[in-house]
Amino acid sequence: MTTMTTLTGESVHVDGDLDVLADDLAGRLIRPGDRDYDEARALWNGMTPRHPAAIVRCASTDDVSAVVRFAAERDLLLAVRGGGHNVAGTAGVDGGMVIDLSAINHVEVDPASRRARAGGGATFADLDAATQVHGLAAPGGVVSKTGIGGLTLSGGLGWLRRKHGLTCDNLVAATLVAADGTVHEVDEERDPELLWGLRGGGGNFGVVTELTYQLHPVGPEVFMGLAIHHADRAEEALRSYRDWVTDLPDEVSSIASCGSVPEADDFPEEYWGEPCVILVACAATDIAHGEALVQPLRDLDDPIADMSGPVPFTELQQLFDADYPDGIRYYWRSLHLPDLSDEVISRVLAWLHRCPSPRTTLDLWHLGGAMSRIAADATAYGDRSAPFLLGIEANWTDPADDDANLRWTRDCVEALEPLSTGREYLNFPGFLEDGQRTLRAAHGEANYARLRALKRRLDPHNLFRLHQNIAPDHT
Ligand SMILES: Cc1cc2nc3c(=O)[nH]c(=O)nc-3n(C[C@H](O)[C@H](O)[C@H](O)COP(=O)(O)OP(=O)(O)OC[C@H]3O[C@@H](n4cnc5c(N)ncnc54)[C@H](O)[C@@H]3O)c2cc1C
């Protein structure tokens, strides 16, 4: 017997109704006991196991519409799964229903208009593979396995952010199934307010079954800077890095990642496991110009390794994939920084030395450039004035270490918060603790009020509530 949890926490029996739904779908209904149930319910973060009562692997917008109506009519708890990579595990729900978009992952590219239409369950690997055939790319994230859905709807920081903006800035159209099951074609002409809301407002307004991106000429090769500094010299290296990025042209987007030297063949074996700072940069321009732009990064102080060089853009997009295997344990937070002061640098390094896991990193993302020239009220995303984002990524494998890693991350956030702008990045959301405060600070009060009005129009009963939730009322 299938029992499902409603929005108010009650249990309802849905067996016969579910069978009727399954018969009408082009996609597949997966239930506990089915041979692929465990594979279908698995999420990227091993800290967030979920046991839904039903997972619908939708094959089309019509399927999504039918499932949304089914859930709305019965007030069922409903999760939406794009790439399943949300750190808080919002793509699953215990006892509820999941709309799994992974089979809606087509990508169609129109090189003439430089646009790509991609299914809401595509990953950046899917999108990059299709667009790079034409020497084009949409700004994405820095790991190719993440879903375009979740990443785009809450922002999107990647290697093209300073040259071409956030991923959500490049979202030009979408197909959305609202909470009553109606299908909305969204673009600047047909529903500019909803397009505004999808550029940073998360999964609050419905299921996006198709996203259309503005593309830009990129690659096929770009120049990558990658210099590793031992932690003994990290303070110096980070200060030099800060000085270097101060007047950097938009072409170069970079991250200073404080962690440990990976135990991998490409890295010098004598330093494996040693604390370090890895400076990584992408120059989104032709190779010769890119090499010249990145040269100063390679010359900073005395790196223990310089692995810079031209790489296919798709390879750069996958550079970090292996560092984030499915199913291990993760807890990620973030803070925007008004500057990279000497004090921030020394505190970040002090927290690096205290972290319980060698897999953990403290990542300083250099922002600015094109993404920062968009006004706070021009998209739901909000303010873009901070020049740096600190990503605090606790990554570990043993459940026995959960407490130590969660404590370290929370203490680190608390200690560094006074040096921050007080704003977190919604794509690195921890476990959504303190959700409303974080959400309002991220969007800003004026944007938040506009988002709430949109929510009342498209989802007045708050069916889509499991991601960072914009409540339609004041609850
Ligand atoms: C390994 C790794 C690397 C990352 N790197 C970056 C990075 O470089 N830059 C960056 O900005 N972020 C990065 N992130 C964060 C990432 O953007 C978020 O985790 C994001 O939520 C992942 O999207 P997803 O579709 O895979 O998530 P899911 O877990 O599938 O979805 C998360 C939520 O998004 C909503 N959602 C997803 N798809 C849709 C859709 N089609 N329609 C409506 N709602 C939808 C739902 O509310 C869902 O609960 C990274 C995350 C991981 C795990």
The ligand as a Tripos MOL2 file, in Angstrom:
@<TRIPOS>MOLECULE
LIG
   53    58     1     0     0
SMALL
NO_CHARGES

@<TRIPOS>ATOM
      1 C1         29.9650   19.2330   -6.8890 C.3       1 LIG1
      2 C2         29.2490   20.5400   -6.9400 C.ar      1 LIG1
      3 C3         29.8220   21.6170   -7.5630 C.ar      1 LIG1
      4 C4         29.1580   22.8350   -7.6180 C.ar      1 LIG1
      5 N1         29.7440   23.8780   -8.2700 N.ar      1 LIG1
      6 C5         29.0700   25.0380   -8.3860 C.ar      1 LIG1
      7 C6         29.6090   26.1040   -9.1430 C.ar      1 LIG1
      8 O1         30.6810   26.0110   -9.6910 O.2       1 LIG1
      9 N2         28.9030   27.2400   -9.2340 N.ar      1 LIG1
     10 C7         27.6790   27.3920   -8.6420 C.ar      1 LIG1
     11 O2         27.0820   28.4560   -8.7880 O.2       1 LIG1
     12 N3         27.1330   26.3950   -7.9200 N.ar      1 LIG1
     13 C8         27.8070   25.2360   -7.7820 C.ar      1 LIG1
     14 N4         27.2730   24.2140   -7.0610 N.ar      1 LIG1
     15 C9         26.0100   24.4210   -6.3500 C.3       1 LIG1
     16 C10        24.8470   24.0760   -7.2590 C.3       1 LIG1
     17 O3         24.5550   25.1990   -8.0380 O.3       1 LIG1
     18 C11        23.6130   23.6870   -6.4380 C.3       1 LIG1
     19 O4         23.9300   22.5730   -5.6450 O.3       1 LIG1
     20 C12        22.4090   23.4000   -7.3130 C.3       1 LIG1
     21 O5         21.2610   23.2990   -6.4880 O.3       1 LIG1
     22 C13        22.5600   22.1320   -8.1180 C.3       1 LIG1
     23 O6         21.5360   22.0170   -9.0540 O.3       1 LIG1
     24 P1         20.8570   20.6030   -9.3450 P.3       1 LIG1
     25 O7         19.8380   20.7880  -10.4000 O.co2     1 LIG1
     26 O8         21.9090   19.5820   -9.5670 O.co2     1 LIG1
     27 O9         20.1780   20.3770   -7.9480 O.3       1 LIG1
     28 P2         18.8690   19.5340   -7.4240 P.3       1 LIG1
     29 O10        19.3370   18.9790   -6.1620 O.co2     1 LIG1
     30 O11        18.4030   18.6090   -8.4920 O.co2     1 LIG1
     31 O12        17.8520   20.6780   -7.2870 O.3       1 LIG1
     32 C14        17.9390   21.6420   -6.2660 C.3       1 LIG1
     33 C15        16.6710   22.4340   -6.2210 C.3       1 LIG1
     34 O13        16.6130   23.2640   -7.3610 O.3       1 LIG1
     35 C16        15.2930   23.3000   -7.8650 C.3       1 LIG1
     36 N5         15.3220   22.7930   -9.2410 N.ar      1 LIG1
     37 C17        16.2740   22.0710   -9.8520 C.ar      1 LIG1
     38 N6         15.9700   21.9040  -11.1380 N.ar      1 LIG1
     39 C18        14.7880   22.5200  -11.3300 C.ar      1 LIG1
     40 C19        13.9480   22.7180  -12.4480 C.ar      1 LIG1
     41 N7         14.2830   22.2660  -13.6530 N.pl3     1 LIG1
     42 N8         12.7900   23.4180  -12.2790 N.ar      1 LIG1
     43 C20        12.4470   23.9190  -11.0750 C.ar      1 LIG1
     44 N9         13.2000   23.7720   -9.9710 N.ar      1 LIG1
     45 C21        14.3660   23.0890  -10.1160 C.ar      1 LIG1
     46 C22        14.4350   22.4720   -6.9630 C.3       1 LIG1
     47 O14        13.8010   23.3280   -6.0290 O.3       1 LIG1
     48 C23        15.4320   21.5880   -6.2610 C.3       1 LIG1
     49 O15        15.0270   21.2820   -4.9550 O.3       1 LIG1
     50 C24        27.9060   22.9760   -7.0000 C.ar      1 LIG1
     51 C25        27.3280   21.8950   -6.3500 C.ar      1 LIG1
     52 C26        27.9880   20.6930   -6.3280 C.ar      1 LIG1
     53 C27        27.3610   19.5510   -5.6170 C.3       1 LIG1
@<TRIPOS>BOND
     1     1     2 1
     2     2     3 ar
     3     2    52 ar
     4     3     4 ar
     5     4     5 ar
     6     4    50 ar
     7     5     6 ar
     8     6     7 ar
     9     6    13 1
    10     7     8 2
    11     7     9 ar
    12     9    10 ar
    13    10    11 2
    14    10    12 ar
    15    12    13 ar
    16    13    14 ar
    17    14    15 1
    18    14    50 ar
    19    15    16 1
    20    16    17 1
    21    16    18 1
    22    18    19 1
    23    18    20 1
    24    20    21 1
    25    20    22 1
    26    22    23 1
    27    23    24 1
    28    24    25 2
    29    24    26 1
    30    24    27 1
    31    27    28 1
    32    28    29 2
    33    28    30 1
    34    28    31 1
    35    31    32 1
    36    32    33 1
    37    33    34 1
    38    33    48 1
    39    34    35 1
    40    35    36 1
    41    35    46 1
    42    36    37 ar
    43    36    45 ar
    44    37    38 ar
    45    38    39 ar
    46    39    40 ar
    47    39    45 ar
    48    40    41 1
    49    40    42 ar
    50    42    43 ar
    51    43    44 ar
    52    44    45 ar
    53    46    47 1
    54    46    48 1
    55    48    49 1
    56    50    51 ar
    57    51    52 ar
    58    52    53 1
@<TRIPOS>SUBSTRUCTURE
     1 LIG1         1 GROUP 0 **** ****
